Amino acid sequence: MTWFLIAFIVVIPPAWAVLAYNRLITLRVEVKNAWHQIDVQLKRRHDLIPNLVTVVKGYMDFEQETLEKVVKARTKALSASSFHEKAVSEIGLSQAVSGLLAVIENYPTLKANENVLRLQEELTTTENRIAFARQFYNDLVANFRTKIEVFPDNIIASVFHFRPAEYFSADAEDRALPKADMSARPK
């Protein structure tokens, strides 16, 4: 019985520490991978936007401000350097694109254009993928943060300097719904 107790005291704590450390590493890698999946979808959107803007530009004489907002939001998103800047700028870009898609609905000839329909569908699909990837990322961040904060894993997290990942979220001012002016009518 004494040998069993000694073995239990000597073997169990190091084994638990190794398992806890490996779980934290696994979660951290999963969070990074989820962020890279968001990044892939963001790049896809960044590549689609100039094509859509180019196709609709000729039709939308009255909506230059809407197009400029989309182009500015895309430029801001591409130039973002920190995680927080990128998250905020990408949400702004999503709002600008939503505004553009809403305005397109006001132009029957534009809605009937095959290129616009194809690009609009691809952009909508990409926006849905981005939303899903953000949700998945935030779920993984929540799991990782929980592991870092709960006892006894928080001991290992503290010893090895694990830091919580940031959620993908917007500032209060960026949560406002985009305003699309539908009063302008096409010629």
Long-range contacts (C-beta under 8 A, 24 or more apart in sequence): 16-152, 17-156, 20-152, 20-153, 20-155, 20-156, 21-156, 21-160, 23-147, 23-153, 24-144, 24-147, 24-148, 24-153, 24-156, 24-157, 24-160, 24-162, 27-140, 27-143, 27-144, 27-147, 28-144, 28-162, 28-165, 30-140, 30-144, 31-137, 31-140, 31-141, 31-144, 31-165, 34-133, 34-136, 34-137, 34-140, 35-137, 37-133, 37-136, 37-137, 38-130, 38-133, 38-134, 38-137, 38-168, 41-126, 41-129, 41-130, 41-133, 42-77, 42-90, 42-130, 44-126, 44-129, 45-93, 45-97, 45-123, 45-126, 45-127, 45-130, 46-74, 46-77, 46-78, 48-119, 48-122, 48-123, 48-126, 49-74, 49-93, 49-97, 49-123, 50-74, 51-119, 52-100, 52-116, 52-119, 52-120, 52-123, 53-100, 55-113, 55-115, 55-116, 55-119, 56-100, 56-104, 56-107, 56-110, 56-116, 59-107, 59-109, 59-110, 59-113, 59-186, 60-103, 60-107, 60-110, 60-186, 61-186, 61-187, 62-184, 62-185, 62-186, 63-103, 63-184, 66-99, 66-100, 66-103, 66-180, 67-100, 69-96, 69-99, 69-100, 70-96, 70-97, 70-99, 70-100, 72-96, 73-97, 83-166, 84-166, 87-166, 87-168, 87-169, 87-170, 88-170, 88-171, 88-174, 90-130, 91-170, 91-174, 91-175, 92-174, 94-127, 94-130, 95-174, 95-176, 95-177, 95-178, 96-178, 97-123, 97-127, 98-127, 98-178, 99-178, 99-179, 99-180, 102-178, 102-180, 102-182, 103-180, 103-181, 103-182, 106-182, 106-184, 106-185, 106-186, 107-186, 108-186, 109-186, 110-186, 134-168, 137-168, 138-167, 138-168, 138-169, 140-165, 141-165, 141-166, 141-167, 141-168, 142-167
